[in-house]
Amino acid sequence: MSIGWEFYGGTALVLLIVVVAGRRLRRPGSPKGPTWRNIAIGAVLFVVAGGLYTLPPHNVIFAVLAMLLGCGFFVIGIATLGGGYFGFLGAAAAGMAAVPWMMTPTPLLLSHVGRTVTCKVRNYDGTGVQSFTADCPDGHSHDMSSGDYKHFPNGQVQLIVDPNNVLPAEFAGPLHVTTKVVASILCLLGASGIVVAAAVNNRRLRGAVPHVAKPGFSSGP
């Protein structure tokens, strides 16, 4: 229950902050207000989200909330900078800029420092489970979750763990590090391209960019 309150309460707070920060976008006419500052805040929050997810205590809820807040500021900054359809392009850029910080650091670091160990699934009764706690020989326990139901022969599971217990454990098997790094680089390049395009559009129109709302729903010119 407390996790639910943390998530939903945090999400409500994030939405409130984003609505207040983006109030200028609801006004008719060319959007005004901080652009690069909001984009920078968003980028910093993406890094913070990655740190919260990768480093102890690996708080997934706070990591997701930081990522959502970062997306809000990132979109507001790009929408204010480029105007028009850059509100929608900013949402795409936010997604591309946020995902790499959650997806890549853990497998990349584990590929260098991790080792494979066989751990015991706590209180395993032979049925499929999605979430469980794995007790490892080094005395550390890891809370694991999977998108599907997993069965464990003899109640054991192989994990890739950090000997220093800093990084979160992952299921043993290919980490697909190269694929994730390449995908992350492409995502960051795509997000950077949208930011540059917004800046070029702003410069071309001398700051008088069109209202950010879709024309059919806009109260502006």
N, C-alpha and C positions, 0 to 999 in steps of 0.2 A: 504493500500500500504506500509506504513512504517513497519508494522508487517512482510510483505513479504520480504522487504529488510533486516530487522534485521535477519530473519531466514536464508534466502539464503546467505546473506553476511557472517553471522556467520558460517554457514556450510562450505562455501568456505574457511574461515580462519581456521576452525578446520581441514579440509582435508589437507591444506598446512602445518600446524603444524605437523600432523601425518606423512605426506610424508617425511618431513625433519627429524623428530625424528626417523623414521624407515628406513633411507637410508642405514644403515649397513646391513639390511636384504636382500637388493637387490644385495649384493656382493657375488660372488661365495665362496664356502668353508664354514667352520664352522662359524656361526654368532658370532660376538663379540660386546661388548658394555654393558652399564648398564642394569641390569636385575631387581634386587630387587627395585632399585630406580624407574624405570618405573612402576612396579607393585604397589608400594606404592603411586606414583602420581595418578595412575588410581583409587586406592581405595579411596584416599582423594577426588578426583573429584566426585566420586559416592555419598559420604556424602554431598558434597557441592550441588550437584544436588538435593538431597533430601531436603536439607535446603531451597534452592531457591523455590522449589515447595510447601513446607509445610508452610514456614514462610512468612510474608508480605514482599514485595508486591505480592507474589505468581506469580513470573514471569515464566510462563511455557516455553517460548522460551529460556531464559537463562538456565533454568533447563535442557532442552533437549540438548542444546549445550554443557553444562558441562558434561552431561552423555555421549554424543558422544565422546567428547575429552577424558574422562576417559576410555571409551572402547578402544580407539586407543592406549593409553599408556599401558593399561592392556594387550592387545593382543601383543604389541611389546615386553613387558617384558617377557611374557610367551614364545613367539616364540623364543626369543634370549636365554632364559634359557634352554628350552627343545629341540629346533631344530626340524627338520623333520615335522611330522604331528601336532606338538604342535602349529603350526600357526593356524590350524583349530580348535584344541581343545581350544586354547586361546580365539577364538571368542565366543565359547560356554560358556566358563568360564566368559567372560566379560558380556555377557547377563545375566547369572545367578547371578552375583555379583551386577549388576546395578539395576535390576528391583525391588528388595525388598526395596530400599531406596526411590523409587517413589510410590510404591504400599501400603506400610504398615504404615508409621508414622501417616498419617492423620486419618484413621479410628481407629487406636489404641488409639490415644490421644483423639479423639472425643468420644470414648466409655467411657472415664473417666470424661470428662469435658463438653461434649456437651449436649444440650437440644433441644427438638423438638419444632419448632414454625411454625405458618402458615403465609406465606408471600404472597404479591400480585405481580403477574407477570406484569411488567411494559408494558403498551401499548399493552396488549393482545387483539387480535381481533377474537378469537375463532378458528383460524386455528392452525394446528400442527407446532411446532417450535423446533429447535434443540439447539439454543442459545438464551438466554434471560437474563434479569436482574430482580432479585427478590428484592422487597422492603419489609423489615421486620419491625415489630412493634417497635423494639428497635432503629429504625432510621438508621440502617445499610443496605446497599445494597450489593447484591452478584451476580456476573456474573456467570451464570451456563451454562453448555453445556451437551448435551446428544448424544449418538451414533445414536439414532432414533428420530423420530418426536413425541413430547409429546403434549397431550391436557390437559388443566387444567379447571376443572369445576369451574365456577364462577370466573375464572381468578386467582385462588389461588393455591399455592403449599406448601407442607410441607417439611421443611428442618431441618437438624440437624446442629446447629450452635454452635460456641464457644462463650460463654457470653463475653469473653474478646476480641473477634474479632481478634484473632491471627491466628487461623487455618482456612483453607478454608471450606466453607459449603459443605455439601453433601446431596443428596436426602434422605428423611426419609425412614426408612425401615431397615432391617437387614444389619449390617455393615460387617458381616462375618469375624470378627476380628480373631477368632481362626484359621479359614482356611487360612487366609492371613499370620498370624504369622508362622504357621507350614510350609506353602509353602515357605516363605522367608527363614526360617532356613534351609530347605532342599536345596534351591538354593545356599545359602552361603556355605553350606557343600560341595555341588557339585563343586563349584568354587574353594574352598580350596583344594579339592582332586586333581583337575587338576594341581594346582600350586605345590602341594607336589609331584605329579607324574613327573612334569617337572624337579623339583629339584633333584629327585632321578635319573632320566635319565641323567641329567648333571653330577651328581657325579659318576654314573656308567661308563660313557664314559670319565671321567676326563676332562670335558669341551669341548672335541672334538665332539660336537654333529653335526649331518648332516645338510646340507643346509635346510632352512625352506621351500623352494618352493616345490610344488608337483613334484615328480621325472620326470613326463612327460613334465614339463615346466621348469625344473631347468637348469641353465647354470653351476651349481656347480657339484662337484663329487657325 
